[in-house]
Amino acid sequence: MAVAVTIDFRNTYQVEPVSDDYRISKFNTILKDGTSEELKIKISNNAHELMPNVYNLAFGPEDDKGKINDKAELPHTDYSKVFSTILFEAYTYLRKHKSHSIGIDGSDMNRAILYFRFIQKNYTYLADRFNIYGLKYYVRITRFGKTQYQNPFDFDDIFLKPQLIEKGEKINFDSLYNFFVFGLKKQ
């Protein structure tokens, strides 16, 4: 996967809305072998169980059961255009749902590093539109929710403290963010 991604909302693929509420859309990306691959963008119906008003954004090709394969590694011809399209759809959704924020899960260490690098490389552009926070999952409960555990686990003892990401932050592998929250910047 490429690291040199430049986000530009004027350089996006044509998106086909699937839902009227801006939660689900699809677009075709061109792969290095010249073929086209349909990608789906989906914003969850429900807020994160432990973070009110944060809705997860997933993206990727659909599998045989219609679920997004967010672990797929595709050889895109234009990674900048792919990620610009995804973030533009998030931006469009947030402009229609101003009290919401979008959460993007770096599902493994490599993706978390990649997303953090994208944010840093495009910080000025993104920070003009979004407040961007990072969250480190310290315990599994914050990723998978209360349904993974049986009582007497003290769910009220879980504190989520998203940190505002600053321009020029370096990757710290001891406290690497693996969940990124994008909220619409007040215009």
TIVEXZA-630424 format. One record per atom (N, C-alpha, C, O): residue number from 1; residue in three letters; x, y, z. Coordinates in steps of 0.1 Angstrom, whole numbers, plus 2048, in hexadecimal, padded with zeros to 3 digits. Layout:
R     n   res     x     y     z
R   NUM   Ala     X     Y     Z
...
***
This chain:
R     n   res     x     y     z
R     1   Met   808   7F4   800
R     1   Met   800   800   800
R     1   Met   809   80C   800
R     1   Met   813   80D   807
R     2   Ala   805   816   7F9
R     2   Ala   80D   823   7F7
R     2   Ala   80C   82C   804
R     2   Ala   802   82C   80A
R     3   Val   817   833   806
R     3   Val   817   83C   811
R     3   Val   815   84B   80C
R     3   Val   810   853   814
R     4   Ala   819   84D   800
R     4   Ala   819   85B   7FB
R     4   Ala   80C   85F   7F6
R     4   Ala   80A   862   7EA
R     5   Val   802   85F   7FF
R     5   Val   7F4   863   7FB
R     5   Val   7F2   872   7FD
R     5   Val   7F5   877   808
R     6   Thr   7EC   878   7F3
R     6   Thr   7E9   886   7F5
R     6   Thr   7DA   887   7F4
R     6   Thr   7D4   884   7EA
R     7   Ile   7D4   88C   7FE
R     7   Ile   7C5   88E   7FF
R     7   Ile   7C1   89B   7F8
R     7   Ile   7C7   8A5   7FB
R     8   Asp   7B7   899   7EF
R     8   Asp   7B2   8A5   7E7
R     8   Asp   7A4   8A2   7E3
R     8   Asp   7A2   899   7DB
R     9   Phe   79B   8A9   7E9
R     9   Phe   78D   8A6   7E7
R     9   Phe   788   8AA   7D8
R     9   Phe   77D   8A7   7D5
R    10   Arg   791   8B0   7D1
R    10   Arg   78E   8B2   7C2
R    10   Arg   793   8A7   7BA
R    10   Arg   791   8A7   7AD
R    11   Asn   79A   89D   7C0
R    11   Asn   79F   892   7B8
R    11   Asn   799   885   7BE
R    11   Asn   7A0   87E   7C6
R    12   Thr   78D   882   7BB
R    12   Thr   786   877   7C0
R    12   Thr   77F   86F   7B5
R    12   Thr   77D   874   7AA
R    13   Tyr   77C   862   7B8
R    13   Tyr   775   85A   7AE
R    13   Tyr   766   85E   7AF
R    13   Tyr   761   863   7B9
R    14   Gln   75F   85B   7A4
R    14   Gln   750   85D   7A4
R    14   Gln   74A   853   7AE
R    14   Gln   74C   847   7AD
R    15   Val   742   858   7B7
R    15   Val   73C   850   7C1
R    15   Val   72D   84D   7BE
R    15   Val   726   856   7BA
R    16   Glu   729   841   7C1
R    16   Glu   71B   83E   7BF
R    16   Glu   715   83C   7CD
R    16   Glu   718   833   7D4
R    17   Pro   70B   845   7D1
R    17   Pro   705   843   7DE
R    17   Pro   6FC   837   7DE
R    17   Pro   6F6   833   7D4
R    18   Val   6FD   82F   7E9
R    18   Val   6F4   823   7EA
R    18   Val   6E9   826   7F4
R    18   Val   6DE   820   7F2
R    19   Ser   6EB   82F   7FD
R    19   Ser   6E1   833   807
R    19   Ser   6DE   842   806
R    19   Ser   6E7   84A   803
R    20   Asp   6D2   846   809
R    20   Asp   6CE   854   809
R    20   Asp   6D4   85C   814
R    20   Asp   6D5   869   813
R    21   Asp   6D9   856   81F
R    21   Asp   6DE   85D   82A
R    21   Asp   6ED   85E   82A
R    21   Asp   6F3   862   835
R    22   Tyr   6F4   85C   81F
R    22   Tyr   702   85E   81D
R    22   Tyr   70B   854   825
R    22   Tyr   717   856   826
R    23   Arg   705   849   82A
R    23   Arg   70C   83F   831
R    23   Arg   713   835   829
R    23   Arg   71E   830   82C
R    24   Ile   70D   832   81D
R    24   Ile   713   827   815
R    24   Ile   714   82C   807
R    24   Ile   70B   832   801
R    25   Ser   720   82A   801
R    25   Ser   723   82E   7F3
R    25   Ser   72D   824   7ED
R    25   Ser   733   81C   7F5
R    26   Lys   72F   824   7E0
R    26   Lys   738   81C   7D9
R    26   Lys   73F   824   7CF
R    26   Lys   73A   82E   7C9
R    27   Phe   74B   81F   7CB
R    27   Phe   752   825   7C0
R    27   Phe   75B   81B   7BA
R    27   Phe   75F   811   7C1
R    28   Asn   760   81D   7AE
R    28   Asn   769   814   7A8
R    28   Asn   777   81A   7A7
R    28   Asn   779   826   7A4
R    29   Thr   781   812   7AB
R    29   Thr   78F   816   7AB
R    29   Thr   795   80E   7A0
R    29   Thr   791   803   79C
R    30   Ile   7A0   814   79A
R    30   Ile   7A8   80D   790
R    30   Ile   7B4   807   797
R    30   Ile   7BC   80D   79E
R    31   Leu   7B6   7FA   794
R    31   Leu   7C2   7F3   79A
R    31   Leu   7CD   7F3   790
R    31   Leu   7CC   7F7   784
R    32   Lys   7D9   7F0   795
R    32   Lys   7E5   7F1   78C
R    32   Lys   7E5   7E8   780
R    32   Lys   7EC   7EB   776
R    33   Asp   7DD   7DD   780
R    33   Asp   7DC   7D5   775
R    33   Asp   7D2   7DA   76A
R    33   Asp   7D0   7D3   760
R    34   Gly   7CC   7E6   76D
R    34   Gly   7C3   7EC   764
R    34   Gly   7B4   7E8   767
R    34   Gly   7AB   7ED   760
R    35   Thr   7B2   7DE   770
R    35   Thr   7A4   7DA   773
R    35   Thr   79E   7E4   77D
R    35   Thr   7A5   7EC   783
R    36   Ser   791   7E4   77E
R    36   Ser   789   7EC   787
R    36   Ser   784   7E4   792
R    36   Ser   781   7D8   791
R    37   Glu   784   7EA   79E
R    37   Glu   77F   7E3   7AA
R    37   Glu   776   7EC   7B1
R    37   Glu   779   7F8   7B4
R    38   Glu   76A   7E7   7B4
R    38   Glu   760   7EF   7BC
R    38   Glu   763   7EF   7CB
R    38   Glu   766   7E4   7D0
R    39   Leu   763   7FB   7D0
R    39   Leu   766   7FC   7DF
R    39   Leu   759   802   7E5
R    39   Leu   752   80A   7DF
R    40   Lys   756   7FD   7F1
R    40   Lys   74A   802   7F8
R    40   Lys   74F   80A   804
R    40   Lys   759   807   80B
R    41   Ile   748   815   807
R    41   Ile   74A   81D   813
R    41   Ile   73D   81C   81B
R    41   Ile   733   81E   816
R    42   Lys   73F   819   828
R    42   Lys   733   817   830
R    42   Lys   736   81E   83E
R    42   Lys   740   81B   844
R    43   Ile   72D   826   842
R    43   Ile   72D   82D   84F
R    43   Ile   722   826   857
R    43   Ile   717   825   853
R    44   Ser   726   821   863
R    44   Ser   71D   819   86B
R    44   Ser   710   820   86F
R    44   Ser   710   82D   870
R    45   Asn   706   819   871
R    45   Asn   6F9   81E   876
R    45   Asn   6FA   823   885
R    45   Asn   6F3   82C   889
R    46   Asn   702   81C   88C
R    46   Asn   702   81E   89B
R    46   Asn   70F   824   89F
R    46   Asn   71A   821   899
R    47   Ala   70E   82D   8A9
R    47   Ala   71B   833   8AE
R    47   Ala   723   828   8B5
R    47   Ala   71E   81E   8BA
R    48   His   730   82B   8B6
R    48   His   739   822   8BE
R    48   His   733   820   8CC
R    48   His   72F   82A   8D2
R    49   Glu   733   814   8D1
R    49   Glu   72D   812   8DE
R    49   Glu   732   81A   8E9
R    49   Glu   72B   81D   8F2
R    50   Leu   73F   81E   8E9
R    50   Leu   745   825   8F4
R    50   Leu   749   834   8F0
R    50   Leu   74E   83B   8F8
R    51   Met   745   837   8E4
R    51   Met   748   845   8DF
R    51   Met   73B   84B   8D8
R    51   Met   73A   848   8CC
R    52   Pro   732   851   8DF
R    52   Pro   726   857   8D9
R    52   Pro   72A   860   8CD
R    52   Pro   733   868   8CE
R    53   Asn   722   85F   8C3
R    53   Asn   723   867   8B7
R    53   Asn   72F   864   8AE
R    53   Asn   732   86C   8A5
R    54   Val   736   859   8B1
R    54   Val   741   855   8A8
R    54   Val   73C   848   8A0
R    54   Val   739   83E   8A6
R    55   Tyr   73C   849   893
R    55   Tyr   737   83F   88A
R    55   Tyr   742   839   882
R    55   Tyr   74A   841   87C
R    56   Asn   744   82C   882
R    56   Asn   74F   826   87B
R    56   Asn   74D   827   86C
R    56   Asn   742   825   867
R    57   Leu   758   82A   865
R    57   Leu   758   82A   857
R    57   Leu   761   81E   852
R    57   Leu   76C   81C   857
R    58   Ala   75B   815   84A
R    58   Ala   762   80A   844
R    58   Ala   763   80C   835
R    58   Ala   75A   811   82F
R    59   Phe   76D   806   82F
R    59   Phe   76E   807   821
R    59   Phe   776   7FB   81C
R    59   Phe   77F   7F6   822
R    60   Gly   773   7F8   80F
R    60   Gly   77A   7ED   809
R    60   Gly   771   7E6   7FF
R    60   Gly   765   7E9   7FE
R    61   Pro   776   7DB   7F9
R    61   Pro   76E   7D3   7F0
R    61   Pro   764   7CB   7F8
R    61   Pro   767   7C7   803
R    62   Glu   759   7C7   7F2
R    62   Glu   750   7BE   7F8
R    62   Glu   754   7B0   7F6
R    62   Glu   759   7AC   7EB
R    63   Asp   751   7A7   800
R    63   Asp   754   799   7FF
R    63   Asp   747   792   7F9
R    63   Asp   73E   799   7F5
R    64   Asp   748   785   7F8
R    64   Asp   73C   77E   7F2
R    64   Asp   72F   780   7FA
R    64   Asp   724   77D   7F5
R    65   Lys   730   783   807
R    65   Lys   724   785   80F
R    65   Lys   720   794   810
R    65   Lys   717   797   817
R    66   Gly   726   79C   808
R    66   Gly   723   7AB   808
R    66   Gly   729   7B3   814
R    66   Gly   725   7BE   816
R    67   Lys   732   7AD   81B
R    67   Lys   739   7B4   826
R    67   Lys   745   7BA   821
R    67   Lys   74C   7B5   817
R    68   Ile   749   7C6   826
R    68   Ile   755   7CD   822
R    68   Ile   761   7C5   827
R    68   Ile   762   7C2   833
R    69   Asn   76B   7C2   81E
R    69   Asn   777   7BC   822
R    69   Asn   781   7C8   824
R    69   Asn   788   7CC   81B
R    70   Asp   782   7CD   831
R    70   Asp   78A   7D8   834
R    70   Asp   799   7D4   836
R    70   Asp   7A1   7DD   839
R    71   Lys   79C   7C8   834
R    71   Lys   7AA   7C3   835
R    71   Lys   7B0   7C1   827
R    71   Lys   7BC   7BD   826
R    72   Ala   7A8   7C3   81C
R    72   Ala   7AD   7C1   80F
R    72   Ala   7B8   7CA   80C
R    72   Ala   7B8   7D6   80F
R    73   Glu   7C2   7C5   805
R    73   Glu   7CD   7CD   800
R    73   Glu   7CD   7CD   7F1
R    73   Glu   7D0   7C3   7EA
R    74   Leu   7C9   7D8   7EB
R    74   Leu   7C7   7DA   7DD
R    74   Leu   7D2   7E3   7D7
R    74   Leu   7D6   7ED   7DD
R    75   Pro   7D7   7DF   7CB
R    75   Pro   7E1   7E7   7C5
R    75   Pro   7DB   7F2   7BC
R    75   Pro   7DA   7F1   7B0
R    76   His   7D7   7FD   7C3
R    76   His   7D0   808   7BC
R    76   His   7DB   810   7B3
R    76   His   7E7   810   7B6
R    77   Thr   7D6   815   7A8
R    77   Thr   7DE   81E   7A0
R    77   Thr   7E0   82C   7A6
R    77   Thr   7EA   832   7A4
R    78   Asp   7D6   830   7AE
R    78   Asp   7D6   83D   7B4
R    78   Asp   7D1   83D   7C2
R    78   Asp   7C5   83F   7C4
R    79   Tyr   7DA   83A   7CB
R    79   Tyr   7D6   839   7DA
R    79   Tyr   7D0   847   7DE
R    79   Tyr   7C7   847   7E7
R    80   Ser   7D6   852   7D9
R    80   Ser   7D1   85F   7DE
R    80   Ser   7C2   861   7DA
R    80   Ser   7BB   866   7E2
R    81   Lys   7BF   85D   7CE
R    81   Lys   7B1   85E   7CA
R    81   Lys   7A8   855   7D2
R    81   Lys   79C   859   7D5
R    82   Val   7AC   849   7D5
R    82   Val   7A4   840   7DD
R    82   Val   7A1   846   7EB
R    82   Val   796   847   7EF
R    83   Phe   7AC   84A   7F2
R    83   Phe   7AA   84F   800
R    83   Phe   7A3   85D   800
R    83   Phe   79C   860   809
R    84   Ser   7A6   865   7F5
R    84   Ser   79E   872   7F4
R    84   Ser   78F   86F   7F3
R    84   Ser   787   876   7F9
R    85   Thr   78C   865   7EB
R    85   Thr   77E   861   7E9
R    85   Thr   777   85D   7F6
R    85   Thr   76C   862   7FA
R    86   Ile   77E   855   7FE
R    86   Ile   779   850   80A
R    86   Ile   777   85B   814
R    86   Ile   76D   85C   81B
R    87   Leu   781   863   816
R    87   Leu   780   86F   81F
R    87   Leu   776   879   81B
R    87   Leu   770   880   823
R    88   Phe   775   87B   80E
R    88   Phe   76B   884   809
R    88   Phe   75D   880   80C
R    88   Phe   754   887   80F
R    89   Glu   75B   873   80B
R    89   Glu   74E   86D   80F
R    89   Glu   74B   86F   81E
R    89   Glu   740   872   822
R    90   Ala   755   86D   826
R    90   Ala   754   870   834
R    90   Ala   751   87E   837
R    90   Ala   748   881   83F
R    91   Tyr   757   887   830
R    91   Tyr   755   895   831
R    91   Tyr   747   899   82D
R    91   Tyr   740   8A1   834
R    92   Thr   742   893   822
R    92   Thr   734   895   81D
R    92   Thr   72A   891   828
R    92   Thr   721   898   82B
R    93   Tyr   72D   885   82D
R    93   Tyr   724   87F   838
R    93   Tyr   724   889   844
R    93   Tyr   719   88C   849
R    94   Leu   72F   88D   848
R    94   Leu   730   896   854
R    94   Leu   729   8A3   852
R    94   Leu   723   8A9   85B
R    95   Arg   72A   8A8   846
R    95   Arg   723   8B5   843
R    95   Arg   714   8B4   844
R    95   Arg   70C   8BD   847
R    96   Lys   70E   8A7   842
R    96   Lys   700   8A5   843
R    96   Lys   6FC   8A0   851
R    96   Lys   6F1   8A1   855
R    97   His   706   89B   859
R    97   His   704   896   867
R    97   His   70E   89D   870
R    97   His   718   897   875
R    98   Lys   70C   8AA   872
R    98   Lys   716   8B2   879
R    98   Lys   719   8AE   887
R    98   Lys   724   8B1   88C
R    99   Ser   710   8A7   88E
R    99   Ser   713   8A3   89C
R    99   Ser   71B   896   89C
R    99   Ser   71F   891   8A7
R   100   His   71E   88F   891
R   100   His   725   883   890
R   100   His   734   885   88E
R   100   His   738   88F   889
R   101   Ser   73B   87B   891
R   101   Ser   749   87A   88D
R   101   Ser   74B   86C   887
R   101   Ser   743   863   889
R   102   Ile   756   86B   87F
R   102   Ile   759   85F   878
R   102   Ile   765   858   87E
R   102   Ile   76F   85F   881
R   103   Gly   764   84B   881
R   103   Gly   76F   844   886
R   103   Gly   775   83A   87C
R   103   Gly   76D   833   875
R   104   Ile   782   83A   87A
R   104   Ile   788   831   871
R   104   Ile   792   828   879
R   104   Ile   79B   82D   880
R   105   Asp   790   81B   878
R   105   Asp   798   812   880
R   105   Asp   7A4   80D   878
R   105   Asp   7A2   807   86E
R   106   Gly   7B0   80F   87E
R   106   Gly   7BC   809   878
R   106   Gly   7BC   7FB   87D
R   106   Gly   7C2   7F8   888
R   107   Ser   7B7   7F2   875
R   107   Ser   7B4   7E4   87A
R   107   Ser   7C1   7DC   87E
R   107   Ser   7C0   7D2   885
R   108   Asp   7CC   7E1   879
R   108   Asp   7D9   7DB   87E
R   108   Asp   7E3   7E5   87E
R   108   Asp   7E1   7F1   87A
R   109   Met   7EF   7E2   883
R   109   Met   7FA   7EC   885
R   109   Met   7FE   7F3   878
R   109   Met   800   7FF   878
R   110   Asn   7FF   7EB   86E
R   110   Asn   803   7F1   861
R   110   Asn   7F9   7FB   85C
R   110   Asn   7FD   806   857
R   111   Arg   7EC   7F8   85D
R   111   Arg   7E2   802   858
R   111   Arg   7E2   80E   862
R   111   Arg   7E0   819   85D
R   112   Ala   7E3   80C   86E
R   112   Ala   7E3   817   878
R   112   Ala   7EF   821   874
R   112   Ala   7ED   82D   874
R   113   Ile   7FA   81B   872
R   113   Ile   806   823   86E
R   113   Ile   803   82B   861
R   113   Ile   806   837   860
R   114   Leu   7FE   823   857
R   114   Leu   7FB   829   84A
R   114   Leu   7F1   835   84C
R   114   Leu   7F3   840   846
R   115   Tyr   7E6   833   853
R   115   Tyr   7DC   83E   855
R   115   Tyr   7E2   84A   85C
R   115   Tyr   7DF   855   858
R   116   Phe   7EA   847   866
R   116   Phe   7F1   852   86D
R   116   Phe   7FA   85A   864
R   116   Phe   7FA   866   864
R   117   Arg   801   853   85B
R   117   Arg   80A   85A   852
R   117   Arg   802   862   848
R   117   Arg   806   86D   844
R   118   Phe   7F7   85C   843
R   118   Phe   7EE   864   83A
R   118   Phe   7E9   871   841
R   118   Phe   7E9   87C   83B
R   119   Ile   7E5   870   84D
R   119   Ile   7E0   87C   854
R   119   Ile   7EB   886   856
R   119   Ile   7E9   892   853
R   120   Gln   7F7   881   859
R   120   Gln   802   88B   85B
R   120   Gln   806   891   84E
R   120   Gln   809   89D   84D
R   121   Lys   807   889   843
R   121   Lys   80B   88F   836
R   121   Lys   801   899   831
R   121   Lys   805   8A3   82A
R   122   Asn   7F4   897   834
R   122   Asn   7EA   8A0   82F
R   122   Asn   7E3   8A8   83B
R   122   Asn   7D8   8AC   83A
R   123   Tyr   7EB   8AA   845
R   123   Tyr   7E6   8B1   851
R   123   Tyr   7DF   8BE   84F
R   123   Tyr   7D3   8C0   853
R   124   Thr   7E6   8C7   848
R   124   Thr   7E0   8D4   846
R   124   Thr   7D3   8D3   83E
R   124   Thr   7C9   8DA   842
R   125   Tyr   7D3   8CB   833
R   125   Tyr   7C7   8CA   82B
R   125   Tyr   7BB   8C4   834
R   125   Tyr   7B0   8C9   833
R   126   Leu   7BE   8BA   83B
R   126   Leu   7B4   8B3   843
R   126   Leu   7AF   8BC   84F
R   126   Leu   7A3   8BC   852
R   127   Ala   7B9   8C2   855
R   127   Ala   7B5   8CA   861
R   127   Ala   7AD   8D6   85E
R   127   Ala   7A7   8DC   866
R   128   Asp   7AD   8DB   851
R   128   Asp   7A4   8E6   84D
R   128   Asp   796   8E1   84D
R   128   Asp   78D   8EA   84D
R   129   Arg   793   8D4   84C
R   129   Arg   786   8CF   84B
R   129   Arg   781   8C7   857
R   129   Arg   775   8C6   85A
R   130   Phe   78B   8C0   85E
R   130   Phe   788   8B7   869
R   130   Phe   78F   8BA   875
R   130   Phe   79A   8C0   875
R   131   Asn   78A   8B7   881
R   131   Asn   791   8B5   88D
R   131   Asn   795   8A6   88D
R   131   Asn   78C   89E   88C
R   132   Ile   7A1   8A3   88F
R   132   Ile   7A6   895   88D
R   132   Ile   7AC   891   89A
R   132   Ile   7B5   897   8A0
R   133   Tyr   7A6   885   89F
R   133   Tyr   7AB   880   8AC
R   133   Tyr   7B0   872   8AA
R   133   Tyr   7AC   86B   8A1
R   134   Gly   7B9   86E   8B2
R   134   Gly   7BE   860   8B2
R   134   Gly   7BA   85A   8C0
R   134   Gly   7BA   860   8CA
R   135   Leu   7B8   84D   8BF
R   135   Leu   7B5   845   8CB
R   135   Leu   7BD   839   8CB
R   135   Leu   7BE   832   8C1
R   136   Lys   7C3   836   8D6
R   136   Lys   7CB   829   8D8
R   136   Lys   7C2   820   8E0
R   136   Lys   7BD   823   8EB
R   137   Tyr   7BF   814   8DA
R   137   Tyr   7B7   80A   8E1
R   137   Tyr   7C0   804   8EB
R   137   Tyr   7CA   7FC   8E8
R   138   Tyr   7BD   806   8F8
R   138   Tyr   7C6   801   903
R   138   Tyr   7C1   7F3   907
R   138   Tyr   7C8   7EB   90B
R   139   Val   7B4   7F1   905
R   139   Val   7AE   7E4   908
R   139   Val   7A4   7E0   8FD
R   139   Val   79F   7E9   8F7
R   140   Arg   7A3   7D4   8FB
R   140   Arg   79A   7CF   8F0
R   140   Arg   78C   7D4   8F1
R   140   Arg   786   7D6   8E6
R   141   Ile   787   7D7   8FC
R   141   Ile   779   7DB   8FE
R   141   Ile   776   7E7   8F5
R   141   Ile   76B   7E9   8F0
R   142   Thr   780   7F0   8F4
R   142   Thr   77D   7FD   8EC
R   142   Thr   77B   7FA   8DD
R   142   Thr   774   801   8D6
R   143   Arg   781   7EF   8D8
R   143   Arg   77F   7EC   8CA
R   143   Arg   773   7E4   8C8
R   143   Arg   76B   7E6   8BE
R   144   Phe   770   7DA   8D0
R   144   Phe   765   7D0   8CD
R   144   Phe   759   7D2   8D5
R   144   Phe   74E   7CC   8D2
R   145   Gly   759   7DB   8DF
R   145   Gly   74D   7DE   8E6
R   145   Gly   749   7D4   8F2
R   145   Gly   751   7CB   8F4
R   146   Lys   73F   7D7   8F9
R   146   Lys   73B   7D0   905
R   146   Lys   737   7C2   902
R   146   Lys   738   7B9   90B
R   147   Thr   733   7BE   8F6
R   147   Thr   72E   7B1   8F3
R   147   Thr   739   7A6   8F4
R   147   Thr   736   79A   8F4
R   148   Gln   745   7AA   8F4
R   148   Gln   750   7A1   8F4
R   148   Gln   753   79B   902
R   148   Gln   75A   791   904
R   149   Tyr   74D   7A1   90C
R   149   Tyr   751   79E   91A
R   149   Tyr   744   79B   922
R   149   Tyr   739   7A0   91F
R   150   Gln   746   793   92C
R   150   Gln   73A   791   935
R   150   Gln   73D   798   942
R   150   Gln   749   79A   946
R   151   Asn   732   79C   949
R   151   Asn   734   7A2   956
R   151   Asn   73B   799   95F
R   151   Asn   73A   78D   95E
R   152   Pro   743   79D   969
R   152   Pro   742   7AA   96F
R   152   Pro   74D   7B5   96A
R   152   Pro   752   7BC   972
R   153   Phe   750   7B5   95D
R   153   Phe   759   7BF   958
R   153   Phe   754   7CC   95A
R   153   Phe   748   7CF   957
R   154   Asp   75C   7D6   95F
R   154   Asp   757   7E3   962
R   154   Asp   758   7EC   956
R   154   Asp   762   7F3   954
R   155   Phe   74D   7ED   94E
R   155   Phe   74E   7F4   942
R   155   Phe   74F   803   945
R   155   Phe   754   80B   93C
R   156   Asp   74A   808   950
R   156   Asp   74B   816   953
R   156   Asp   759   81A   956
R   156   Asp   75C   826   957
R   157   Asp   762   811   958
R   157   Asp   770   814   95A
R   157   Asp   778   816   94D
R   157   Asp   784   819   94E
R   158   Ile   772   815   942
R   158   Ile   778   817   935
R   158   Ile   777   826   931
R   158   Ile   76C   82B   930
R   159   Phe   782   82D   930
R   159   Phe   782   83B   92C
R   159   Phe   789   83C   91E
R   159   Phe   794   837   91C
R   160   Leu   782   842   915
R   160   Leu   788   844   908
R   160   Leu   78C   852   907
R   160   Leu   784   85C   90A
R   161   Lys   799   855   904
R   161   Lys   79E   862   904
R   161   Lys   7A4   864   8F6
R   161   Lys   7B0   864   8F5
R   162   Pro   79C   868   8EC
R   162   Pro   7A2   86B   8DF
R   162   Pro   7AB   877   8E0
R   162   Pro   7A7   881   8E7
R   163   Gln   7B6   877   8DA
R   163   Gln   7C0   882   8DB
R   163   Gln   7BF   889   8CD
R   163   Gln   7C0   883   8C3
R   164   Leu   7BF   896   8CE
R   164   Leu   7C0   89E   8C2
R   164   Leu   7CD   89C   8BB
R   164   Leu   7D7   89E   8C2
R   165   Ile   7CD   898   8AF
R   165   Ile   7DA   896   8A8
R   165   Ile   7DF   8A3   8A3
R   165   Ile   7D8   8AB   89E
R   166   Glu   7EC   8A5   8A6
R   166   Glu   7F3   8B2   8A3
R   166   Glu   7FB   8B0   897
R   166   Glu   800   8A5   894
R   167   Lys   7FD   8BB   890
R   167   Lys   806   8BB   884
R   167   Lys   814   8B7   889
R   167   Lys   819   8BD   892
R   168   Gly   81B   8AF   881
R   168   Gly   829   8AB   884
R   168   Gly   82B   8A1   88E
R   168   Gly   836   89D   891
R   169   Glu   820   89B   894
R   169   Glu   822   890   89E
R   169   Glu   829   885   897
R   169   Glu   827   882   88B
R   170   Lys   832   87F   89E
R   170   Lys   83A   873   899
R   170   Lys   833   866   89E
R   170   Lys   82B   866   8A8
R   171   Ile   835   85C   897
R   171   Ile   830   84F   89B
R   171   Ile   837   84A   8A7
R   171   Ile   843   849   8A8
R   172   Asn   82F   847   8B1
R   172   Asn   834   841   8BE
R   172   Asn   82E   833   8BF
R   172   Asn   822   832   8C2
R   173   Phe   836   829   8BD
R   173   Phe   831   81C   8BD
R   173   Phe   82B   817   8CA
R   173   Phe   824   80D   8CB
R   174   Asp   82F   81D   8D5
R   174   Asp   82A   81A   8E2
R   174   Asp   81C   81F   8E4
R   174   Asp   814   819   8EC
R   175   Ser   818   829   8DD
R   175   Ser   80B   82F   8DF
R   175   Ser   805   833   8D2
R   175   Ser   7FE   83D   8D0
R   176   Leu   807   82A   8C8
R   176   Leu   802   82D   8BA
R   176   Leu   7F2   82D   8BA
R   176   Leu   7EC   824   8C0
R   177   Tyr   7ED   837   8B4
R   177   Tyr   7DE   837   8B3
R   177   Tyr   7DA   82C   8A9
R   177   Tyr   7E1   829   89F
R   178   Asn   7CF   825   8AC
R   178   Asn   7CA   81C   8A3
R   178   Asn   7BB   81E   89F
R   178   Asn   7B5   815   899
R   179   Phe   7B6   829   8A4
R   179   Phe   7A9   82D   8A0
R   179   Phe   7A9   83C   89E
R   179   Phe   7AE   844   8A7
R   180   Phe   7A4   841   893
R   180   Phe   7A4   84F   88F
R   180   Phe   796   854   88E
R   180   Phe   78E   84E   888
R   181   Val   794   860   894
R   181   Val   787   866   895
R   181   Val   788   873   88D
R   181   Val   790   87C   890
R   182   Phe   77F   875   884
R   182   Phe   77E   881   87C
R   182   Phe   771   888   87F
R   182   Phe   766   882   87C
R   183   Gly   771   894   884
R   183   Gly   765   89C   887
R   183   Gly   766   8A8   87E
R   183   Gly   771   8AD   87B
R   184   Leu   75A   8AD   879
R   184   Leu   75A   8B8   871
R   184   Leu   75E   8C5   878
R   184   Leu   759   8C8   883
R   185   Lys   768   8CC   872
R   185   Lys   76C   8D8   878
R   185   Lys   761   8E3   876
R   185   Lys   75B   8E4   86B
R   186   Lys   75F   8EA   880
R   186   Lys   754   8F5   87F
R   186   Lys   759   8FF   875
R   186   Lys   764   905   876
R   187   Gln   750   902   86C
R   187   Gln   754   90C   861
R   187   Gln   74F   91A   865
R   187   Gln   752   923   85D
***
